[in-house]
Amino acid sequence: MKTFLDRLTFNAADAGAGAAAVPAAAAPVPAAGTPPAGTETPPAPSAAAAPPAGAGDPPAGGAFYRPDGLAQHMLGKDQNETMDNMHKALEGYRTRDASNGVPESSEAYGQFTGEIPEAIKPHLDTLTADPLFGRVATKALELKVPVATYQALTQEFLSVSNEMGMMEPVVDAAAERAALTPDAAKHLPDAEQQRAREQRMNDNYAFVDGLVTRGLTTKDDAEFAKAMLGDTAKGHRFFESMRKLAAGGEGGGPALGHQPSPADPKGDIQRRQALPENTWGDPKFNQQSYDQLQADLRRTYGD
C-alpha cells in the first residue's frame, strides 16, 4: 500500500519541482500512510455514469426519430443535420418541378392564358367551372403534369370534339330566361316575370308527366325529354306544340287518339292544360280560364 501511495505522490503534477519549491515551514508533514493533500485518488466512475461507446458517432439505426423509408444519405449525425439534409432535398425537388412547369396548387391548371379559339372558348369557360375539371386537375397535380401540357391537351380535346360535332351549344342562361318569359308577362316587374316563367315551365312538365300517367310513354323517357329540352326556350315551345296537338289543335285530331270523357277529371285537366287559353305566351291566353284550371288541378291532385 505504501508503495502505491508513493507512486501517486511522485506521479502528481509538479512532483518533480523539488523540495526547494515549497518552504519547509509551510509544508506540514503528513502522518504516516496518509497521502499529501490534493493527491487523493478519485473514485472510479460507475458503469451507469460512463458515456456509451461511440457517443460522438452518428447514431446507428437512429437515436432520434427517423421516418420510414428515409434514405441513408440523408441521415446526419444528429436530428438537426438530418432535417437540413431533408430540406435541401425538398428544395431541389421544388426547383425541379418549378422549372418543369408543375404548379403549387391544382387551381393553376384552370388559369388559361394566351390565345384561345373562339369556337371552344365558351365550352372551356363552362368546363373550368365544373367540379369535374377540379377533380381531374387534382389528379394532374398528383402526377406532376406541367401546366402547359395539361392545358394544351384540354384545348386539343375540346377542339377535336367541336370539329366532330360532339359539343352542344352552351346555354346562355340570361337569353333563355328572356325567351321563356311569356309575352303577356313581359311588361310586369321582374318578380312577376320569374313566376310566369316558372309557371310556364311547370305546365309543360305537367303535360309530359301526364303522358306517363296515360301510359303514352315511360317515366324514364319523360325524364329524359325534360332533361334534354327543359333548359331552353326552344324545348318548351316544342312541349307547347305537343300540348296543342294533344288537345286536337292544328289538325292533330282528338288528344293523340284519346279523347277523355267528362267522367275522367284527370284526363279533362290534361286536355285543358294544352289549350291556348291556358298556355302562357299564347295570344289566346285567358287569365280567368287559367285560374280555373289551377283550381281544378288543386281539387283533383291536391296541393
C-alpha positions in Angstrom: 0.0 0.0 0.0 2.8 2.4 0.9 4.5 1.7 -2.5 1.2 2.5 -4.3 0.9 5.8 -2.4 4.5 6.7 -3.1 3.8 6.2 -6.8 0.8 8.5 -6.6 3.0 11.2 -4.9 5.8 11.0 -7.5 3.3 11.0 -10.4 1.3 14.0 -9.1 1.6 17.3 -11.0 4.7 19.4 -10.1 6.1 16.4 -8.2 9.5 16.8 -9.8 9.8 20.5 -8.9 12.0 19.7 -5.8 11.6 20.3 -2.2 13.0 23.8 -2.6 9.9 24.9 -4.4 7.9 24.6 -1.1 9.1 26.3 2.1 9.9 23.8 4.8 7.9 25.7 7.4 4.8 25.8 5.1 4.8 22.2 4.3 3.2 20.1 7.0 4.4 16.6 7.3 1.6 14.2 6.7 1.1 11.3 9.1 2.5 8.0 8.1 0.5 6.3 5.5 -1.5 9.5 4.6 -1.1 10.9 1.0 -0.3 14.6 0.7 -3.3 17.0 0.3 -4.6 17.2 -3.2 -3.4 13.7 -4.2 -6.5 11.7 -3.1 -7.4 9.0 -5.5 -10.7 10.0 -7.3 -13.4 7.4 -7.1 -13.8 5.1 -10.1 -16.8 6.0 -12.2 -19.7 3.7 -12.1 -20.9 1.8 -15.1 -24.1 3.8 -15.3 -22.2 7.1 -15.4 -19.8 6.0 -18.1 -20.6 7.5 -21.5 -21.7 5.0 -24.0 -19.2 3.7 -26.5 -19.2 5.8 -29.7 -21.2 8.6 -28.2 -19.7 11.1 -30.6 -20.5 9.0 -33.7 -23.7 9.3 -35.8 -26.5 7.1 -34.2 -26.6 3.6 -35.6 -30.2 3.0 -36.5 -31.2 6.5 -35.4 -31.3 7.5 -31.7 -33.8 10.2 -32.8 -36.9 9.9 -34.9 -36.3 8.6 -38.4 -39.2 8.4 -40.8 -39.7 5.0 -42.5 -38.0 4.9 -45.8 -35.6 7.8 -45.2 -32.6 7.4 -47.5 -29.4 6.6 -45.7 -27.5 9.5 -47.2 -30.0 12.0 -45.6 -29.3 10.6 -42.1 -26.9 13.1 -40.3 -25.0 12.9 -37.1 -28.0 14.4 -35.2 -31.6 15.4 -35.8 -30.7 18.9 -36.9 -28.3 17.8 -39.6 -30.9 15.2 -40.8 -33.5 17.9 -41.1 -31.1 20.1 -43.0 -30.4 17.3 -45.5 -34.1 16.7 -46.0 -34.7 20.4 -46.5 -32.1 20.6 -49.2 -33.5 17.6 -51.0 -37.0 19.1 -50.8 -35.9 22.4 -52.2 -34.2 20.5 -55.0 -37.5 18.8 -55.9 -39.4 22.1 -55.8 -36.9 23.8 -58.0 -37.1 20.9 -60.5 -40.9 21.0 -60.5 -41.0 24.7 -61.0 -38.6 24.5 -63.9 -40.8 21.8 -65.4 -44.0 23.9 -65.0 -45.6 21.8 -62.2 -47.7 24.2 -60.2 -48.0 24.6 -56.4 -51.8 24.0 -56.5 -54.3 22.5 -58.9 -56.1 25.8 -59.4 -53.3 26.8 -61.8 -54.5 24.3 -64.3 -57.7 26.3 -64.8 -56.0 29.6 -65.4 -55.8 29.6 -69.2 -53.8 32.4 -70.8 -52.9 33.2 -74.4 -55.0 33.0 -77.5 -57.9 30.6 -77.2 -60.0 29.7 -80.3 -63.4 31.4 -80.2 -65.1 28.1 -81.2 -64.1 26.4 -77.9 -63.9 29.4 -75.5 -67.5 29.1 -74.2 -67.0 25.4 -73.7 -63.7 26.0 -72.0 -65.2 28.5 -69.6 -68.0 26.1 -68.8 -65.6 23.2 -68.3 -63.3 25.0 -65.9 -66.3 26.0 -63.7 -67.4 22.3 -63.5 -66.4 20.2 -60.4 -65.3 17.5 -62.9 -62.4 19.8 -64.1 -61.3 20.3 -60.5 -61.1 16.5 -59.8 -59.0 15.9 -63.0 -56.8 18.9 -62.2 -56.1 17.5 -58.7 -55.0 14.2 -60.3 -52.8 16.1 -62.8 -51.0 17.8 -59.8 -50.6 14.4 -58.2 -48.9 13.1 -61.3 -46.7 16.2 -61.6 -48.2 17.2 -65.0 -46.9 20.6 -66.2 -49.5 23.3 -66.6 -48.6 23.9 -70.3 -49.0 20.2 -71.1 -52.3 19.9 -69.3 -53.8 23.0 -70.9 -52.7 22.0 -74.3 -54.3 18.6 -74.0 -57.5 20.1 -72.7 -57.8 22.6 -75.6 -57.0 19.9 -78.2 -59.7 17.7 -76.7 -62.3 20.5 -77.0 -61.2 21.5 -80.5 -61.4 17.9 -81.8 -64.8 17.3 -80.1 -66.1 20.5 -81.6 -64.9 19.6 -85.1 -66.6 16.2 -84.8 -69.9 17.9 -83.8 -69.9 16.4 -80.3 -70.1 19.7 -78.5 -73.6 21.0 -77.8 -74.1 24.8 -77.9 -73.5 26.4 -74.5 -76.8 27.5 -72.9 -77.0 31.3 -72.3 -79.0 31.4 -69.1 -79.9 35.1 -69.4 -81.0 34.7 -73.0 -83.1 31.7 -72.2 -84.8 33.4 -69.3 -85.7 36.3 -71.6 -87.0 33.9 -74.3 -89.1 31.9 -71.8 -90.9 35.0 -70.5 -94.5 34.9 -71.8 -95.4 37.8 -74.0 -98.3 38.5 -71.7 -95.9 39.0 -68.7 -93.0 40.9 -70.3 -94.4 44.3 -69.1 -94.6 43.0 -65.5 -91.9 43.5 -62.7 -89.0 41.1 -62.6 -90.5 39.0 -59.8 -93.8 38.6 -61.7 -91.9 37.6 -64.8 -90.0 35.0 -62.9 -93.2 33.5 -61.6 -94.7 33.5 -65.1 -91.6 31.7 -66.5 -91.8 29.1 -63.7 -95.5 28.5 -64.3 -95.0 28.1 -68.0 -92.3 25.5 -67.4 -94.3 23.7 -64.7 -97.3 23.5 -67.0 -95.1 21.9 -69.7 -93.6 19.4 -67.3 -97.1 18.5 -66.0 -98.1 17.7 -69.6 -95.1 15.4 -70.1 -95.8 13.7 -66.7 -99.4 13.3 -67.9 -98.2 11.3 -70.9 -96.7 8.8 -68.4 -99.9 8.7 -66.4 -101.9 7.9 -69.5 -99.5 5.2 -70.5 -98.3 7.0 -73.6 -94.7 7.0 -72.6 -92.4 5.7 -69.9 -91.2 7.7 -66.9 -87.5 7.3 -68.0 -88.4 8.6 -71.5 -90.3 11.5 -70.0 -87.5 12.4 -67.6 -85.0 12.3 -70.5 -87.2 14.7 -72.6 -87.4 17.1 -69.7 -83.7 17.0 -69.0 -82.7 17.5 -72.7 -85.3 20.1 -73.6 -86.3 21.7 -70.4 -83.4 24.2 -70.1 -84.1 26.1 -73.3 -87.0 28.2 -74.7 -86.9 26.1 -77.8 -87.6 22.9 -75.8 -90.5 24.5 -74.0 -92.0 25.8 -77.3 -91.8 22.2 -78.5 -93.6 20.9 -75.4 -96.3 23.5 -76.0 -96.7 22.4 -79.6 -97.2 18.9 -78.4 -99.8 20.1 -75.9 -101.8 21.8 -78.8 -101.5 18.6 -80.8 -102.7 16.5 -77.8 -105.7 18.9 -77.4 -106.7 18.4 -81.1 -105.4 21.8 -82.2 -103.6 22.4 -85.5 -105.4 19.5 -87.1 -104.0 17.0 -84.7 -107.2 15.2 -84.0 -108.7 14.3 -80.6 -105.9 14.2 -78.0 -103.5 12.0 -79.7 -106.2 9.4 -80.4 -107.7 9.6 -76.9 -110.5 12.0 -76.0 -111.0 11.9 -72.2 -114.6 11.6 -71.1 -116.1 14.2 -68.7 -116.1 11.4 -66.1 -112.3 11.4 -66.2 -111.3 14.6 -64.3 -107.6 14.0 -64.7 -107.9 13.4 -68.4 -110.0 16.6 -68.7 -107.4 18.6 -66.9 -104.8 17.1 -69.2 -106.7 18.3 -72.2 -107.4 21.7 -70.8 -103.7 22.2 -70.0 -102.9 22.1 -73.7 -105.5 24.7 -74.7 -104.2 28.0 -76.0 -106.2 30.0 -73.4 -104.3 28.1 -70.7 -100.8 28.5 -72.2 -98.6 31.4 -71.1 -97.4 33.4 -74.1 -100.1 32.3 -76.4 -102.1 35.2 -78.0 -105.3 33.4 -76.9 -104.2 33.1 -73.2 -107.0 33.8 -70.8 -106.2 34.5 -67.2 -109.7 33.5 -66.0 -109.6 30.2 -67.7 -106.1 29.6 -66.5 -107.1 30.4 -62.8 -110.0 28.0 -63.1 -107.7 25.3 -64.4 -105.3 25.8 -61.4 -108.2 25.5 -59.0 -109.3 22.2 -60.6 -105.8 21.0 -60.5 -105.6 21.5 -56.8 -109.0 20.0 -56.2 -108.1 16.9 -58.3 -104.5 16.3 -57.3 -104.3 18.2 -54.0 -101.7 20.7 -53.0 
